[in-house]
Amino acid sequence: MAPGGPHALSGMFDQSALELGNNLLVYTSQPAARDAEIFGQPRVRLYAATSAAHADFTAKLVRVTESGRAEFVSIGIARSSGLFRSEGYAADAIHVWEFTLEPTAFQLAAGESLRLEVAGSAFPLYDRNPSTRVAPQDADQWSWGRSTQQILHSASHPSVLYLPMIGDGPW
């Protein structure tokens, strides 16, 4: 589930209920030691494999306040059909999924954390991918397939979030 659709609200809003499902991977940073200004377009590089013939990965940046409120900041999506057009895409193979999130500007206060949520979809913001060779707009009730996603995060497969920050030094 993602922000968006016909009843979407703009601005930061609480994501806590959306994080209760088992359909996303959640990474949360340590609380910031000092204030940090995030300004620009975050991007992610995911080393990932999926069993789907066609797949999506979404990444959502969330600010976690000291009270525990999880506030939506920015989101981005990569589709195998667009990202790997020139080099080819194969199910069950490790690919580098590199894509940007929406531009953002906010101040992360000392004591707050950042969270990255990785999922295979972000409906209703983005149309659902049936994980088959059927295009999302052409999918009917029989077009949907199950898939398994794996995100790698090791020295040889360093999945990472890049943050555009103003100022120097670690936060």
ZIBEL-V199737 format. One record per residue. N is the residue number from 1. RES is the residue in one small letter. OMEGA is omega in degrees with one decimal (999 if undefined). NEAR is the number of other ideal C-beta (glycine too) atoms within 10 Angstrom. D_CENTER is the distance of its C-alpha to the mean C-alpha in whole Angstrom. Layout:
n=<N/N>
res=<RES/RES>
omega=<OMEGA/OMEGA>
near=<NEAR/NEAR>
d_center=<D_CENTER/D_CENTER>
//
This chain:
n=<1/2/3/4/5/6/7/8/9/10/11/12/13/14/15/16/17/18/19/20/21/22/23/24/25/26/27/28/29/30/31/32/33/34/35/36/37/38/39/40/41/42/43/44/45/46/47/48/49/50/51/52/53/54/55/56/57/58/59/60/61/62/63/64/65/66/67/68/69/70/71/72/73/74/75/76/77/78/79/80/81/82/83/84/85/86/87/88/89/90/91/92/93/94/95/96/97/98/99/100/101/102/103/104/105/106/107/108/109/110/111/112/113/114/115/116/117/118/119/120/121/122/123/124/125/126/127/128/129/130/131/132/133/134/135/136/137/138/139/140/141/142/143/144/145/146/147/148/149/150/151/152/153/154/155/156/157/158/159/160/161/162/163/164/165/166/167/168/169/170/171>
res=<m/a/p/g/g/p/h/a/l/s/g/m/f/d/q/s/a/l/e/l/g/n/n/l/l/v/y/t/s/q/p/a/a/r/d/a/e/i/f/g/q/p/r/v/r/l/y/a/a/t/s/a/a/h/a/d/f/t/a/k/l/v/r/v/t/e/s/g/r/a/e/f/v/s/i/g/i/a/r/s/s/g/l/f/r/s/e/g/y/a/a/d/a/i/h/v/w/e/f/t/l/e/p/t/a/f/q/l/a/a/g/e/s/l/r/l/e/v/a/g/s/a/f/p/l/y/d/r/n/p/s/t/r/v/a/p/q/d/a/d/q/w/s/w/g/r/s/t/q/q/i/l/h/s/a/s/h/p/s/v/l/y/l/p/m/i/g/d/g/p/w>
omega=<-177.7/171.5/177.6/-177.0/-173.5/-177.4/-175.4/173.3/177.0/177.8/-177.9/175.6/-170.5/-179.1/-170.4/-178.4/-179.5/-177.4/-177.2/-177.6/178.7/-176.0/176.7/177.3/-173.6/174.0/179.6/179.7/169.0/176.2/179.9/179.1/179.7/177.1/177.2/177.9/177.8/-174.8/178.5/-174.1/176.6/174.8/179.2/169.5/179.9/168.1/-170.9/173.4/177.7/179.7/-175.8/175.2/171.8/-174.0/172.4/164.4/175.0/175.6/-178.9/176.3/-175.5/173.0/178.4/-178.9/179.1/178.4/179.3/177.9/-179.9/-173.8/176.6/177.5/-170.5/-178.8/175.1/-178.2/171.6/179.0/-179.3/-178.1/178.4/-174.0/-174.1/-177.1/-174.9/-175.7/179.6/-179.7/176.4/175.7/177.2/175.5/177.4/177.3/173.4/179.2/-179.7/-177.2/-177.4/171.8/178.3/176.0/-179.7/174.4/177.5/177.2/173.4/-176.8/174.4/-178.5/176.6/179.3/170.7/179.3/173.7/177.8/180.0/-178.4/178.6/177.8/176.5/179.9/12.7/-179.8/176.4/179.4/-177.7/176.2/-177.0/179.1/177.2/-180.0/178.5/178.6/-178.0/-178.0/-179.8/-175.0/172.4/-175.4/-177.9/-173.2/-169.1/177.7/175.4/176.8/177.3/179.1/176.8/174.7/178.7/176.6/-179.3/179.0/-179.6/178.0/-173.4/172.6/-170.6/171.2/175.9/-179.7/174.0/-175.3/174.0/179.2/-175.5/170.9/178.8/178.7/999>
near=<18/20/19/14/10/5/7/11/9/6/8/18/12/14/21/12/9/19/16/8/9/4/10/18/16/13/14/14/14/8/15/17/11/12/13/21/13/20/15/15/14/23/16/21/16/23/19/22/18/24/14/22/18/20/25/26/25/23/27/27/23/24/23/20/15/11/6/9/15/23/18/19/22/20/22/19/21/21/19/22/16/11/19/17/10/5/8/9/18/11/15/11/11/13/21/13/23/14/17/16/23/12/11/18/12/15/12/23/14/12/13/20/17/22/19/21/22/20/22/20/20/24/14/15/16/17/14/14/26/20/25/15/11/17/13/15/6/8/16/8/5/8/14/14/14/7/19/11/19/12/16/13/13/8/5/6/15/10/20/12/18/14/17/14/16/11/10/5/8/8/19>
d_center=<12/10/12/14/17/21/21/18/19/18/17/16/16/16/13/16/17/13/13/16/15/15/12/9/9/9/11/13/15/19/20/21/24/25/24/21/20/17/18/16/13/11/9/8/10/10/13/13/15/15/18/18/20/17/13/10/7/4/1/4/7/10/13/16/19/22/23/20/18/15/14/11/11/9/6/6/7/9/12/14/17/16/15/18/21/23/23/22/20/21/20/20/20/18/16/14/11/11/9/9/8/11/14/14/17/18/20/19/22/24/23/19/16/13/10/7/5/4/6/8/9/9/12/14/12/12/15/15/15/18/17/21/23/23/21/19/22/25/23/26/26/27/24/22/21/20/17/16/13/14/12/14/15/19/21/21/17/16/12/11/10/12/13/16/19/22/25/26/25/23/22>
//
